[in-house]
Amino acid sequence: MADSAPGLDEVKPQIDVQEMLDEANKKAKELSEKKDANDYSRFDLDDVSSDSDDSDDADKMTVDERIIRAESCKMSGNGKFKEKENSEALKFYDKGLDFLKPLESKKVPEILEGHAIRRDDLLSSLLLNKMAVLNREKKWKESVESGKKVMTLVRAKPGEGSKLLVKALFRRGQAYWNRGDLTESKNDLVEALKLDPKNRDAKKLYTMVREKLIEARKKEKASFGNIFSKAGEMYEAERKRQEARERKRLEKLREEYEKEKTRREKAEEPEISFEEWKLNKKKKE
């Protein structure tokens, strides 16, 4: 099975990142002599490291800077993913998500519409690519959680959103499959194939999930059949035990009746039938 759905998400920015970077660096040059906290030269794209701690700088970043850094993290993560350096790729994707976190709750006009669009594009891309790494690393639970987050974003997008949704559904379906959650996996894959009926990876995995579900149902049916069979055997055994107890009870009554019959003969008393004797005995009890 492939590591994930076809390719990492490479959605092209709707904001010119280089233009934003040039503008940020221009401001940095103007302020270079001041050496204060607003020195934008700190935010060059080649300055991002998966292990760097930007917590102090991040608090002072503008929306443009956060988007630039998140974009850089995505590109660096993609490079690491292609080199199969999974842990490094994951660090870059998480770092990119951290840069965007303060922007997640902001709405237009708090931020520009173009910023909001690019923020959502980047969030979707970073989460989808993170799912690809998590699936490759067999971290199924975390992949499912990332899938839930990205679903909310891509379902709200027209056009391009359906393509991203197919990727998200496939990757989450793959995670569910490997966790053994067959029904959940099937549901995701059915939805993915409705959107993209020709998706070969989704079709292949769906076939595997469907066969596994059929096999599981057969085992379940056989298991229930065994349960009913055992229940029938237990019932029959109990019925035989009850019959044996009833025979012993009747034999004992017969013995008592015969003794009473003999006593009556010796005492020259009138004969009494077995049924009448039983009735009298029951009344006395």
C-alpha positions in Angstrom: 0.0 0.0 0.0 1.3 3.5 -0.8 2.3 5.8 2.0 -0.7 8.0 1.4 -3.0 9.5 -1.2 -1.2 10.7 -4.4 1.4 13.3 -3.6 1.8 15.9 -0.9 -0.5 18.9 -1.0 1.2 21.6 -3.1 -1.6 24.2 -3.3 -0.2 27.3 -4.9 -0.3 30.5 -2.7 -3.0 33.0 -3.6 -0.7 35.6 -2.1 2.7 36.2 -3.7 5.0 34.9 -0.9 8.1 36.3 -2.5 6.5 39.7 -2.8 5.5 39.6 0.9 9.0 38.5 1.7 10.6 41.3 -0.3 8.3 43.8 1.5 9.2 42.4 4.9 12.9 42.5 4.1 12.5 46.1 2.8 11.1 47.1 6.2 13.8 45.2 7.9 16.5 47.2 6.0 14.8 50.4 6.9 14.8 49.5 10.6 18.2 47.8 10.6 19.9 50.7 12.4 17.4 50.6 15.3 18.1 46.9 16.1 14.8 46.7 17.9 12.2 43.9 18.2 10.6 44.8 14.9 13.7 43.8 12.8 12.1 41.8 10.0 15.4 40.5 8.8 14.9 37.7 11.3 12.1 36.3 9.1 14.0 35.3 5.9 12.7 32.0 4.5 16.0 30.2 4.7 16.2 31.0 8.4 13.6 28.4 9.5 14.8 25.4 11.4 12.6 22.5 12.7 14.3 22.8 16.1 14.6 26.5 16.5 12.7 28.3 19.3 10.9 31.3 17.9 8.5 31.8 20.8 9.8 35.3 21.6 9.9 36.5 18.0 6.6 34.8 17.2 4.7 37.0 19.7 5.7 40.1 17.6 5.1 38.7 14.2 2.7 40.3 11.7 0.1 38.3 9.8 2.3 38.4 6.7 5.3 37.1 8.6 3.4 34.2 10.1 2.1 33.2 6.7 5.6 33.4 5.2 7.1 31.3 8.0 4.3 28.8 7.8 4.8 28.5 4.0 8.5 28.0 4.5 7.8 25.3 7.0 5.5 23.5 4.6 8.1 23.6 1.8 10.9 22.4 4.2 8.6 19.6 5.5 7.8 18.5 2.0 11.5 18.3 1.2 12.1 16.2 4.3 9.1 14.0 3.4 10.5 13.3 0.0 13.8 12.4 1.5 11.9 10.0 3.9 13.1 12.0 6.9 9.7 11.6 8.6 10.4 13.0 12.1 12.0 16.1 10.6 9.1 16.5 8.2 6.7 16.2 11.1 8.5 18.9 13.1 8.3 21.3 10.2 4.6 20.7 9.6 3.9 21.2 13.4 6.0 24.3 13.4 4.1 25.7 10.5 0.8 25.0 12.3 2.2 26.8 15.4 2.9 29.9 13.3 -0.7 29.9 12.1 -2.4 29.1 15.4 -2.9 32.7 16.5 -4.6 33.4 13.2 -7.0 30.5 13.3 -9.8 32.4 15.3 -9.4 35.6 13.3 -12.0 36.6 10.8 -12.4 39.3 8.1 -12.1 42.3 8.8 -9.7 41.4 11.7 -7.3 40.1 8.9 -7.5 40.8 5.2 -9.6 38.4 3.1 -6.5 37.4 1.1 -4.7 36.5 4.4 -7.7 34.5 5.6 -7.8 32.5 2.3 -4.1 31.8 2.4 -4.2 30.9 6.1 -6.9 28.3 5.4 -5.0 27.0 2.4 -1.9 26.6 4.5 -3.7 25.0 7.4 -5.3 22.5 5.1 -2.0 21.7 3.4 0.0 21.4 6.6 -2.6 19.1 8.2 -2.9 16.9 5.1 0.8 16.5 4.8 1.1 15.8 8.5 -1.4 13.0 8.0 0.8 11.6 5.2 3.8 11.5 7.6 1.7 10.0 10.5 0.4 7.3 8.2 3.9 6.5 7.0 5.0 6.4 10.7 2.0 4.2 11.5 0.7 6.7 14.0 -2.9 6.0 13.2 -4.7 7.6 16.1 -2.9 11.0 15.6 -3.6 10.8 11.9 -7.3 10.4 12.6 -7.3 13.4 14.9 -5.5 15.5 12.2 -8.1 14.3 9.7 -11.0 15.6 11.8 -9.4 19.1 11.9 -8.7 19.3 8.2 -12.2 18.0 7.3 -13.8 21.1 8.9 -11.6 23.4 6.7 -11.9 21.6 3.3 -15.6 20.9 3.5 -16.2 24.7 3.5 -14.1 25.2 0.3 -15.8 25.1 -3.1 -14.0 23.6 -6.1 -10.5 23.0 -4.8 -11.9 21.8 -1.5 -13.3 18.6 -3.0 -9.9 17.5 -4.1 -8.4 18.2 -0.7 -11.4 16.4 0.9 -10.7 13.3 -1.2 -7.1 13.3 0.1 -8.3 13.8 3.7 -10.9 11.1 3.4 -8.4 8.6 1.9 -5.7 9.3 4.5 -8.1 9.0 7.4 -9.7 5.9 5.8 -6.2 4.4 5.6 -5.6 5.2 9.3 -9.0 3.7 10.3 -8.2 0.6 8.2 -4.9 0.0 10.0 -6.5 0.6 13.4 -9.1 -2.1 12.5 -12.0 0.3 12.4 -13.4 -1.2 9.2 -16.8 0.5 9.2 -15.3 4.0 9.7 -12.7 3.3 7.0 -15.4 2.1 4.6 -17.5 5.3 5.2 -14.6 7.6 4.5 -13.7 5.7 1.3 -17.2 5.6 0.0 -17.4 9.4 0.4 -14.0 9.8 -1.3 -15.1 7.6 -4.3 -18.3 9.6 -4.7 -16.2 12.7 -5.1 -13.5 11.0 -7.2 -14.8 7.6 -8.7 -11.5 7.1 -10.6 -9.2 7.4 -7.6 -7.2 4.2 -7.8 -5.7 4.2 -4.3 -9.2 4.7 -2.8 -10.7 2.0 -4.9 -7.9 -0.5 -4.0 -8.2 0.2 -0.3 -12.0 0.1 -0.5 -11.9 -3.4 -2.0 -9.6 -4.5 0.8 -11.9 -3.0 3.5 -15.0 -4.5 1.9 -13.5 -8.0 1.7 -12.4 -7.8 5.3 -15.9 -6.7 6.4 -17.5 -9.6 4.5 -15.0 -12.0 6.2 -15.7 -10.5 9.6 -19.5 -10.8 9.1 -19.1 -14.5 8.1 -17.1 -15.2 11.3 -19.7 -13.3 13.3 -22.5 -15.3 11.7 -20.6 -18.6 12.4 -20.0 -17.5 15.9 -23.7 -16.8 16.5 -24.5 -20.1 15.0 -22.2 -21.8 17.4 -23.8 -19.9 20.3 -27.3 -21.0 19.2 -26.1 -24.6 18.7 -24.5 -24.6 22.2 -27.7 -23.1 23.7 -29.7 -25.8 22.0 -27.5 -28.5 23.4 -27.7 -27.0 26.9 -31.5 -26.8 26.7 -31.7 -30.5 25.6 -29.4 -31.5 28.5 -31.5 -29.6 31.0 -34.7 -31.2 29.6 -33.2 -34.7 30.1 -32.2 -33.9 33.6 -35.7 -32.6 34.4 -37.2 -35.8 32.9 -34.8 -38.0 35.1 -35.8 -36.0 38.2 -39.5 -36.5 37.4 -39.1 -40.2 36.9 -37.4 -40.6 40.2 -40.2 -38.6 41.9 -42.9 -40.8 40.4 -41.0 -44.0 41.3 -40.8 -42.8 44.9 -44.5 -42.0 44.9 -45.2 -45.5 43.5 -43.2 -47.1 46.3 -45.1 -45.1 48.9 -48.5 -46.0 47.3 -47.6 -49.7 47.2 -46.8 -49.6 50.9 -50.1 -47.9 51.6 -52.0 -50.4 49.4 -50.4 -53.3 51.3 -51.3 -51.7 54.7 -54.9 -51.3 53.6 -55.1 -55.0 52.5 -53.8 -56.1 55.9 -56.1 -53.8 57.8 -59.0 -54.9 55.5 -59.7 -51.3 54.5 -61.2 -50.2 51.2 -58.8 -50.1 48.2 -57.8 -46.6 46.9 -56.5 -45.7 43.4 -53.1 -44.2 42.8 -54.6 -40.9 41.6 -56.9 -40.6 44.7 -54.0 -41.5 47.0 -51.9 -38.8 45.4 -54.7 -36.2 45.8 -55.1 -37.1 49.5 -51.3 -36.9 50.0 -51.2 -33.5 48.4 -54.0 -32.2 50.7 -52.2 -33.4 53.8 -49.0 -31.6 52.6 
